[in-house]
Amino acid sequence: MRKRNIRKDIMLNETENEKLISDCKKANISYGEYFRKLLMEKQIKEKPGKEFYEVMKQLSKIGVNLNQIAYKANSTNKIDKDYYKIEAEEWHKFAKEVKQKFL
């Protein structure tokens, strides 16, 4: 059974309709979801661009590398300083690029 069984019809002028269509496309949500978010005073956010997902992929790779370093350090009680230094430098370089691009 559907959660929402009450239907409301609304009338919009051309400008309002264009804004509704544009906002829904930017946020990648339906018209119904858009109005429900407005009604519940929730923020409507634009869907992130491809760059965001690339950044998240890079962060994931860095996280995996850090976990590998931690696992090796815990199992052997030694830290591969050279590998750690390379990963740390890569992280700092990446963080600088992200700051320049998004801030």
Residue pairs with C-beta under 8 A, 6 or more apart in sequence:
4 32
12 20
20 31
20 34
23 34
23 44
24 30
24 31
24 34
26 46
26 47
27 34
27 44
27 45
27 46
27 47
28 47
29 37
29 44
34 44
37 43
37 44
38 44
51 101
55 98
58 94
62 87
62 90
62 91
62 94
65 87
66 87
69 79
69 80
69 83
69 84
69 87
72 78
72 79
72 80
73 79
